[in-house]
Amino acid sequence: MTVLFSKDHEWLVLDGEVATIGITNHAQEQLGDVVYVELPKIGAKVDKDASIAVVESVKAASEVYVPVSGEIVAINDELTGDPALVNRDPEAAAWFFKVKLSNTGELASLMDKAAYEKFVG
């Protein structure tokens, strides 16, 4: 299982041509208590680095960016009813959406876990 990270604090788990994407533990720690999540529509075509979702906390609202281009093939409806899941399990159960990749070459711009940990220092 390949896990990659973006400079915008999203994580990506690759399974064939489909990437599951969420925000990192570092991002949720910066946000504080998450109270609302707005997800994209299934079937939406997305471009790398586009703002695709919103996560709101008691402190701030933040954009969620898509680290790869493709098509949204699934969303995590559980976040709508339980946005605090982002705080409890940000890098697993609280995934935001899945993207069918249209350009696997874009993965080269992402970081592995060691590089991301160094990035957030």
C-alpha positions in Angstrom: 0.0 0.0 0.0 1.5 3.3 -1.1 0.9 6.3 1.2 1.9 9.7 0.0 1.5 13.3 1.4 1.0 16.7 -0.2 2.4 20.1 0.9 -1.2 21.1 1.6 -1.4 18.4 4.3 -3.5 15.8 2.5 -2.7 12.1 2.6 -3.3 9.7 -0.3 -3.4 5.9 -0.2 -3.1 4.4 -3.7 -5.0 1.2 -4.6 -4.5 0.5 -8.3 -5.8 3.6 -10.2 -7.9 4.8 -7.2 -6.6 7.1 -4.5 -8.2 7.5 -1.1 -7.6 11.0 0.2 -8.0 12.8 3.5 -6.3 15.4 5.7 -3.2 14.6 7.8 -3.1 14.3 11.6 -0.9 17.5 11.5 -3.7 19.3 9.7 -6.4 18.3 12.1 -4.3 19.2 15.1 -3.9 22.7 13.6 -7.7 23.0 13.0 -8.8 21.9 16.4 -12.3 20.5 16.9 -13.9 19.8 13.5 -17.6 20.7 13.4 -18.4 20.5 9.7 -17.2 18.8 6.5 -18.3 19.7 2.9 -17.5 17.0 0.4 -17.4 17.0 -3.4 -20.0 15.4 -5.7 -19.4 11.9 -7.0 -18.6 12.1 -10.7 -16.9 15.5 -10.5 -13.8 15.9 -12.6 -11.0 17.4 -10.6 -7.6 19.0 -11.4 -4.5 18.6 -9.3 -4.3 21.2 -6.5 -7.9 22.4 -6.9 -9.9 23.2 -3.8 -12.4 20.3 -3.6 -13.8 20.2 -0.1 -14.1 22.3 3.1 -13.4 21.4 6.7 -14.6 23.8 9.4 -13.5 23.8 13.0 -14.3 25.9 16.0 -11.1 27.9 15.1 -11.3 28.2 11.3 -12.5 27.0 7.9 -9.9 25.4 5.6 -9.9 24.2 2.0 -9.1 20.6 1.2 -7.1 20.3 -2.0 -7.0 17.3 -4.3 -3.4 16.3 -4.8 -4.1 14.4 -8.1 -6.3 14.9 -11.2 -9.1 12.6 -11.9 -12.8 11.8 -11.2 -14.4 11.6 -7.7 -15.7 8.0 -7.5 -16.6 7.9 -3.8 -17.2 10.2 -0.8 -17.2 9.4 2.9 -20.8 10.2 3.9 -19.9 9.3 7.5 -18.1 12.6 7.8 -21.4 14.5 7.2 -23.0 13.1 10.3 -19.9 12.8 12.4 -17.4 15.5 11.4 -15.4 15.0 14.6 -14.3 11.6 13.1 -11.6 13.8 11.4 -10.1 14.5 14.9 -10.4 10.9 16.1 -9.0 9.0 13.1 -7.7 11.5 10.5 -5.5 9.2 8.5 -7.8 6.2 8.2 -11.6 6.2 9.0 -11.9 9.9 8.2 -11.0 9.7 4.6 -12.8 12.4 2.5 -13.1 11.1 -1.0 -11.7 8.7 -3.6 -10.3 9.8 -7.0 -9.8 7.6 -10.1 -6.5 9.0 -11.3 -6.2 10.4 -14.8 -2.5 11.2 -14.6 -0.3 8.8 -12.5 2.7 11.0 -13.3 1.4 13.6 -10.8 2.2 11.2 -7.9 5.9 12.1 -8.3 5.2 15.5 -6.8 4.0 14.0 -3.5 6.1 13.1 -0.5 6.6 9.8 1.4 6.0 9.7 5.2 9.6 10.5 6.1 9.7 13.5 3.8 6.3 14.8 5.0 7.4 14.5 8.7 10.6 16.5 7.8 8.4 19.0 6.0 6.1 19.7 9.0 9.2 19.5 11.3 
